Amino acid sequence: MNDSTIAAVATPVGAGGIGIIKISGQNSLPIASRIFRGSHSSISNLEDKDSIDISSFKSHHLYHGYIVDPENSRVVDEVLLAVMLAPHSYTREDVVEIQAHSGPVVLRFILDLVLKCGATIAGPGEFTKRAYINGRIDLTQAEAVIDIINARTNKSLEIATTLIKGELQLCIERISDYLFNFLAEINAAIDFPEDVEEIINVDRITRVLQNNIINTIKELIGQYDNGHILRDGIKLVIVGKPNVGKSSLMNCLIKKERSIVTAVPGTTRDLIEESFSLRGMPIIIADTAGLHDTDDPVEVIGINKAKDYIDCSDLILFIIDAGSILTHEDHEIFKIINTKNSILVINKSDLFSDRHEVNTPDSWEKMPRVEISALYNMGLDGLKDLIVRISLGENSFDPRAVIIPGLRHKLILDQCLISLCLAVDGFNSGSPLELIAIDIQEAIALLGEITGRSANNDVIDQIFSRFCIGK
């Protein structure tokens, strides 16, 4: 356990109703006692230099009072103070939270008083890191904290909530328990080779490894793509030649007038980016300059930016005009996006009372297509369904499933799967038990990297560097 006492402003910077200064560590109560005066004292008594001992305060109760500068007895702010005694606190240390008025000046002033009284400023994520080091949470739950803070949709919040409840930790621990037991049997068989048939049941171990453990790990790995997309979202880009309705479509999807819409071709000259949620999936959408040949230097810059965005996008909406024949520009755009994940969006279908077939080359047939009218909001539900289906595949989100949204988890599970498959192959081929034990030990160590039981300090530091100060 760290001997230092840390402190930080735990609420966002800026004016607001309440701002919180959090103190954690063995000296948090003595430090807070030096600057806090309870409201049972009269205002005149607040100027007494004797501090109040808050160690007698009940844990998890709020106390009204004042923050006072111990050097000159000046009242700084009227506050509520909460004491959370170890181990029943976020960090499993003694914690004090001072709820003051949320102004940047007053919060900074109170924090400076706390630091002068012996606390040190907390680093990014240091409170959560102490919760992990002190055993209140594992590494998957610590990662879930930042996912909850950064959640952009209800579904991404739902995934983070399953992690912070410890469901991934529980799943990993169950697998690890099986492997520890198997390893104990294997080691016993190695130590007592004359009794190997009585000590170890190879068929049972192989069956459990193959049918239970390996299949469970495969299911976890299979959930990564959906978990990653539902947490981090996708990049969606709208492309097409000028005046086919790109800006109108973007405004329809995000449900606000973000892009300028006129009858003049080439109105959008720069890349316009916006975020929105579609069926619980976070999306960053970009409206691009119309792709065409031009000598206008401003348009050229916008077109080049559009091409760069296409290269890093996850899905492309290639929009064409239902009321005009395909042009050289349309064909050139198709060449640019030919190898990309794309949807052909046929806009302005309202111009035709009957179903209108747009003639496209055979090479375009691989693209899923949808007819819409951005002007009249026709066909947009079909387009949205197509975007979600292509992004998430055929698998729907199951809130009961344990989902791994982090690439770190997936890469470790990939390696773990290899080790366990090698162990099964070793049993089946009659390999020495010593070699099989090494594979199972490797799998156990890898699973420990997910929960933090055997993670190295560099990985831990990298995870907590994503946090803000005060969490």
N, C-alpha and C positions, 0 to 999 in steps of 0.2 A: 504494500500500500504506500502511496506517495505521501511524504510528510508535509509537503507544502500545502498551503491554503490558496485556492484560486478564486478569482472573481471576474465578472464581466457583465455588461448590459445584455440581458437575454431577450430583449424585444427589438423590433426593427428600428432603425434610425428614423427620426422625424417626429413631429408633433402628434400627440394622440391623447387618449384618455388616461391610459395607465402605462407606465414603463417599469420594467422589473430589473433590479440588480440582483444577480445570483452569486452567492458565496458558498464554497464547498471545501471542506477539509477540517482537520482537527482543531484549528483555531478560529473557525467561522463564528462560533458563539462569543468568545472573548472579543473578537474584532467588532462584531455588531454591537456588543454591550457598550463599547466606548463611544458610539455615535448615536445610540437610540435612547430616547426618553419616552416613557409611557405616558398616556394621556391622563392617567390618574394624578399626575403631578400638575400643579398649577403652572400657569405660564411663567410666573416669576421664578418658580423652582427650576424651570428648564434651563435657566442661566447658571444653575449650580454646576460646578465642574465635576462633581462626583458622577460617575457613570452608573448605569443600572445593570444589574446582573441578569441576563436573560436566560441563564441556564436552568432557571426554575420554571420557565415557560413550558406549557404543554406542547407536545409534538403535534404537528398538523392542525394547529389553531392559529387564527389571525389575531394580531394585537394592534390596536390603534395607538399612534404616537407621533413623534417628531424626530427627524434627523438633525443632529446638532453638531456643529464644528467643534471638536474638543479643544482646539487652540484658543478660540475666542468666545465660545458658548453661543454663537449665533445660530438661530434656527434656520435651517436650509429648506425644509419641506415638511409637510404633513403627510404621513405615510401609514400603510399597513405593513406589518412585519409577520412573517411566518417562519417558524422553526420546524425543521424536519430532522429528527434525530436518527443517527445510524443505528441499525442498518436499514431502516425503513424510509429510505430516500432514493432519489433518482440515481445517485452515485454510490449509495451504500456508505456515505460519509455523513457527518453532520453538515446540514445544509441550512442556510438562511436566505430567504427571499425578501427583498425590500420592494414593496409596490408603491412607487412614487408617481407624481404627475409626469406624463411622458413628454418632456421637453428636452431637447438635446443638451442644453446648458445645465439644467438641474441634474439630469442623469449622470453627465460627465463629472459634475461637482461631487455627487455622492460616491461615484466610483473612485474618484481621486482620494476621498477621505478613507475609503475602505483599503485602498492600496497603501496609503500613508500609515495605516494602523497595522500593516504587516502582511496583507495578501499580495499575491502576484497576479498579473493579468493572465487570464486563461487564453490558451491558443485555440485555433479552430477545432471544434468538436471535442474539446478536452473534457467537458463534463460527461459526454457520452462515452468517451474513451475510458474514463475512470469507472463508469458503470460496467463496461466490458472487463476491464482489468480486475475489478472487485467481484466479478462473477454474477452480477445481477442479470446481464444479458450476454448472449453469445455474439459472434461476429455477424451472423445473418440478421439478427435483430437490430444490431447497430446500423447495418446498411439500410434496414427498413426505415429507420428514423429519418434519414435523409430522403428516402423515397416518398415518405408521407409528406414531408415539407415541400418537395418538388412536384407532388402529384398534380397533374393537369386535368384529369377526368375522374369520374367516380370509379371506373374500372381500374385505373392505375392506383387509386387509393385503396381499392378492395384488395389488390394483389399485395400492396405494402402492408396492409393490416394483417393478412394471413401470415406474413413473415414476422411481423413484430409480436404476434401471438405465439411464435415459436414453432409453427407447424413444420417448416423446413428443418429446423434444428431437431425436432422430434423424429422426423423421417430419417435423417442422417444418423442419429443416435441409435435407432432401431437396427439399421444396416450394420453400423459399427459393432453393436453388441453381438450380432450373429457372427461377424468376422472374428471378433476377439475369442468367442467360444470355439470357433473352428480352429483358430490358430493355437489355442491351448491344447486341443485334441491332437493336432499335428505335432506340436512340440513334445507332447507326452509320448507319442508314437516314435518320434525320433530318439528320445531318451531311453525308451524301453522297446527296442525293435523286436524282441522275442514275443512281446504281447501285443503286437500291432493290430491284429485282427480283433482283439477284445477291446482295444482302446478307441479305435477310429472306424467309423462306418463311412467308407468312401462313397458308396452309392447315395447315401442320405445327404452328405455334404454337397456332392455334385448336383443332386436334384434341387436342393434349396438354393444353391448358387445360381443355377441356370433358370429355374422357374420363378423364383421369388426375387432374389437380390438383383440379378442382372436385368430382369424385366422391369423392376422398379426404377433402376437407374436409367434404363432406356426411356421409360415414360417421363421421367424428370427432364431428360435431355430433349425429348420431343415437345415439351411444353415451353422450351426456351424461346422459339421464334415468336409465338403469340405473346408470351410474357414481355419480351423485349419490345415488341411493337406497341403493346398496350401501355407500357411504361414510358417509352421514349418517343413513340409516334413514328410517322413516316414523313418524308419530303415529297410533296406532290407539286408538279409543275404543269402549267397550262401553256401549250405552244400552238402556233398556227400562224398563217400569214396575216397581214393587217386586215382589220375590219371584219373578222369572222365571228366576233362576239366573245373574245377571251375575257375582257374586263367585265362584261355583263355576267358571264358564268361565274367568275370569282365572286362578284358581289352577291350572287344568288346563294352560293355555297356558304359564305361566311355571314350572310344575312345582314350586311350593312354596305353602305356606299363607300368602299375603300378605293376602288379604281375609277378613274374618270371615264365616262362613257359618252362618246359623241359619234356622229356620222362621218367624221373626218378620219381617214385611214392614218395609222401611225400615231394616235394620241398617246399611247403608252410608249415612252422612250426608255424608261429605266425599269429595273426589276422591282416589283412591289411584292413584299412578303407579309404574310399575316398568319396568325395561329387560330385554329378553331378545333372543335371536337365533333367527331362523326361516329355515332353509335358507340360512344365510349372510347374511341380511338383518337389520341392526339394527332393533329395534322398540322404541318407547316406547309402552307400553300403559297405558290409564287405565280403572279401574273407577269408575263414577259413581253418584251417588245416584239412586234410582229416580225417574223423571219422572212426577209426578202432582200433583194439586191438594192443597194442604195449608196449614194455618194455623200449623204449627210453624215458628218463626223459624229454628231451626237447620237444619231440612230445606230451607227456602226458600233459605238461603245455599248449601247443597250443590247444589241444583237449578240455581241461577243459575250456579254454577261449572261444572256439567256442560254447560250450554248454551254458555258461553264456550269450553269445550274443544272442543265439536263444531265451532264456527266455524273453529278453527285446525287441525283434524285432517285427515289425509290419507285415512283410511278409517274407516268406522263399522260396527261389528257391532251391528245392531238385533235384539235378542233378544226372542222371544215364547214363550209357553207353549203347547206342543202339546196340552195337556190342557184348555185353557179357550178359550172363544170370545173373539174380539177385543172389546176394550172401547173406550170413549170415549178412555181414556188412550193406548191403542195408536195410534189414529187421529191423536191430537194429536201424538204423537211422530213419526209419519210426516210430518206437515206440517212439522215442524222440520227433518227430515233429507232432505226430498224432493229437493232440488237437490244433495245431497252424494253422494260415492262410497260406496255402502253395500252390505252383505251382510245378507240376512235370515236370521237364525239361529233355527231352530225347535228349542227345547230340550225336554227331557223326553220324547223320542221312545221311551224305554224303557217308557213307560206303555202302549204298544200293541204287541201281538204281531205284528200284520200292518202293512203299510205304511198309514200314516194321512195322508190328504190334509187339510191345513189350508186352510180356505176363506179367501181373502184377496181384497180388492177388485182390480178390473182394473188400477187405477193402481199397484198394488204389483208387478205382473208384471215390470216392467223391472229389479227388483232380483234379482240372482242369489241363490239360496237353498240352504241346506244343513240337513239334519236331524241333530241331535246329541243325546247324553245326557251332560251334563257330569258327572253323578253316576257313570256307568259308563264314561266315556271312549270313548263310541261316536261315530263320525262325525268325530272330531277331525282325522284325516289329510286327509279331504276338505275340511274347513274351512281347514286350513293351506295345502293346495294352492291353494285359491281365493284366499286372502289374497296369496300370492306371485304368482299369475297376474295378478290385478288390479293389484298394485303395480308389477310389472315388465313387464306386457304380454306379448305372445307371444314376445318376444326372450329367449332364454336367455343366461346369462353365458358369454362366451367368454374364457378366460384368455389366449388368444393375441392377442386384439384390443388395440389401443391405446385405452384408455378415458380420457376426460377427466371427472374427477369435480367439477371446479371451475367455478362459474358464470362466473368471470373468463375462463377459457379459452373457454367457449361464446360469450360475448358478443363476444369479439374475433374468433372464427372466423365468427360471423354477419356482422360488418362486413367481414371479409376476403372472404367469399363474395360479398357485394354488389359489392365493387370488382372482383373477377375476372369476374363476370357482365357488369358494365359494359364491361370490356375486350373480352370476347368479342363483345358486341353492337356495340362500336365497330369491331372488325375486320369483322364481317359487314355493317355499314352503310356502311363506307368512311369512318369518322371520321378526322380528322387524327391522325397517329401521336403528336403531342405530347400530345393528350388521352388516348390509350390508355396512353402512358408514365406519365402522372400516376396512372391507376388502378392500374397494376402497382406503381408506387412506393409507393402507399398500402397495397397488400396486403403488400408486403415489410416496411414499417414496422410494420404490425399484427402480423405473425408474430413480429417482433422483440420486441414487447411480451410475448408468451407466454414466450419463452425468457429475456427480460431484456436482450437485446442493445440494445433501444431503449426500455426501460421507464423512466418518469420516477421521480424519487426518492420522490414521495408514494406511488406504488403499491408500490415496494420497501419503504418504511418500514411501510406497512400490512400487508404480508405477514409481515414479521419481527416485528411487534408481537404476532402470535398465539403466538409461541414463549414457552417458559418461560426464566427466567434459568439459564444453565449449558449451554444447547444452541446 
